[in-house]
Amino acid sequence: MLPSRALPDGRLTGLGATRGFTKGSWDVTAVCMAAFRARPRPARKRRWTAEGRPAERGEAPAGARRPEAAHRPVLLEQVIAFLAPRSGGHFIDGTVGAGGHAAAILDRTGPDGRLLAIDRDPAALDLARVRLADYAGRVVFRRANFSDVAAVADEERFRDVNGVVADLGVSSMMLDDAHRGFSFRQDGPLDMRMDPSQTVTASDIVNRAGETELADILYKYGEERRSRPIARAIVRARPHQGTRDVAGAIESVSGRGRHGRIHPATRTFLALRIAVNRELEHLEAFLDGVPALLAEGARLAVISFHSLEDRIVKHRMRAIGSVVTRKVVRPDEPERAANPRSRSAKLRVMERH
Ligand SMILES: C[S@@+](CC[C@H](N)C(=O)[O-])C[C@H]1O[C@@H](n2cnc3c(N)ncnc32)[C@H](O)[C@@H]1O
């Protein structure tokens, strides 16, 4: 049982239409220009981001590394305003990633505030260790699933903490690294594991799940309306070796998405990622574990990137504390323009009763 879970225009500018005949002779310039315009134009290749959105002007397409964009923490000022870290405070970052939110918290909690930095991806933790080297002695790094936050915090003696943050989903580094298998624009192995030590990979689902089970996964986690034809196409084209094989099967039934807003493989890849990493179950366990760790009046801030996550965060926060964000907080236009990856981000904050 499997886990429950990116014209030729060839304008025939007829030479007759544009040729110039000046003073009884051919105007060479006009003829050359006409020939130039009449040449077949290569199809304009659409560039896609690693998440499946058409890349905007200035935005790096999938596979292009732009570290400065990759490390921009989403909704940073808002998270800091809500958590209000002060000198000496103790905080937990459940998804430390490249350490952007963590660094801002550590800046404000010096000289002796502490931070428990958790991530399930060892590569992210390595990056965080480098990024947070200046705060050595004040940060405890733990490779763990945030679903185990209560146990990990207990082991590290983080009790009555002043705030917890979780910035959900995959990091830009994961998305940009074809070898991790999250991208359908660049070929990579059918992996998608955030934690490389877990056994289930995307290949297990793509190559072994029954057609109905696969369709259900695409519908439930990707909210993919064409789940059935896509599942059928994937099953028929088995075995799949890499992410481009799967994307090709999806394109065979849904086209290449030239005119659509998102690439036709986007929802399928999201669904597979959620299923492989059991993201929703871990999120629920995390939200259940946090309240007991918070000091009175302390806050939990969660940034989510798709509606399934946000729904869970919204409902659980109501159940476990007082919701501080009456309306969900979204990135403002300057942030969205500077970091298009932030566009789907939603921040919700709760406070312990
Ligand atoms: C969007 S990134 C975090 C970026 C970070 N806030 C920063 O400022 O650089 C999300 C991180 O969460 C981690 N992650 C996702 N689910 C997790 C889980 N269940 N437990 C622990 N870490 C998780 C991923 O490995 C990834 O490194």
The ligand as an SDF file (V2000), in Angstrom:
LIG
                    3D

 27 29  0  0  0  0  0  0  0  0999 V2000
   10.6560   26.9610    2.0320 C   0  0  0  0  0  0  0  0  0  0  0  0
   12.0010   26.1260    2.8000 S   0  0  0  0  0  0  0  0  0  0  0  0
   12.3460   27.0780    4.2390 C   0  0  0  0  0  0  0  0  0  0  0  0
   13.1240   28.3410    3.9440 C   0  0  0  0  0  0  0  0  0  0  0  0
   13.5900   29.0480    5.1980 C   0  0  0  0  0  0  0  0  0  0  0  0
   12.4930   29.5860    5.9640 N   0  0  0  0  0  0  0  0  0  0  0  0
   14.5640   30.1670    4.8610 C   0  0  0  0  0  0  0  0  0  0  0  0
   14.3170   31.3300    5.2370 O   0  0  0  0  0  0  0  0  0  0  0  0
   15.5880   29.8880    4.1990 O   0  0  0  0  0  0  0  0  0  0  0  0
   11.1980   24.7400    3.4790 C   0  0  0  0  0  0  0  0  0  0  0  0
   12.1140   23.7790    4.2130 C   0  0  0  0  0  0  0  0  0  0  0  0
   11.2800   22.9710    5.0170 O   0  0  0  0  0  0  0  0  0  0  0  0
   11.7940   21.6830    5.0620 C   0  0  0  0  0  0  0  0  0  0  0  0
   10.7010   20.8010    5.4270 N   0  0  0  0  0  0  0  0  0  0  0  0
    9.5490   20.5750    4.7330 C   0  0  0  0  0  0  0  0  0  0  0  0
    8.7680   19.7110    5.3880 N   0  0  0  0  0  0  0  0  0  0  0  0
    9.4300   19.3950    6.5290 C   0  0  0  0  0  0  0  0  0  0  0  0
    9.1250   18.5490    7.6210 C   0  0  0  0  0  0  0  0  0  0  0  0
    8.0050   17.8390    7.6590 N   0  0  0  0  0  0  0  0  0  0  0  0
   10.0090   18.4830    8.6310 N   0  0  0  0  0  0  0  0  0  0  0  0
   11.1560   19.2000    8.5940 C   0  0  0  0  0  0  0  0  0  0  0  0
   11.5200   19.9900    7.5800 N   0  0  0  0  0  0  0  0  0  0  0  0
   10.6580   20.0870    6.5570 C   0  0  0  0  0  0  0  0  0  0  0  0
   12.3560   21.4470    3.6840 C   0  0  0  0  0  0  0  0  0  0  0  0
   13.3290   20.4580    3.7160 O   0  0  0  0  0  0  0  0  0  0  0  0
   12.9150   22.8270    3.3280 C   0  0  0  0  0  0  0  0  0  0  0  0
   14.2840   22.9160    3.6320 O   0  0  0  0  0  0  0  0  0  0  0  0
  1  2  1  0
  2  3  1  0
  2 10  1  0
  3  4  1  0
  4  5  1  0
  5  6  1  0
  5  7  1  0
  7  8  2  0
  7  9  1  0
 10 11  1  0
 11 12  1  0
 11 26  1  0
 12 13  1  0
 13 14  1  0
 13 24  1  0
 14 15  1  0
 14 23  1  0
 15 16  2  0
 16 17  1  0
 17 18  1  0
 17 23  2  0
 18 19  1  0
 18 20  2  0
 20 21  1  0
 21 22  2  0
 22 23  1  0
 24 25  1  0
 24 26  1  0
 26 27  1  0
M  CHG  2   2   1   9  -1
M  END
$$$$
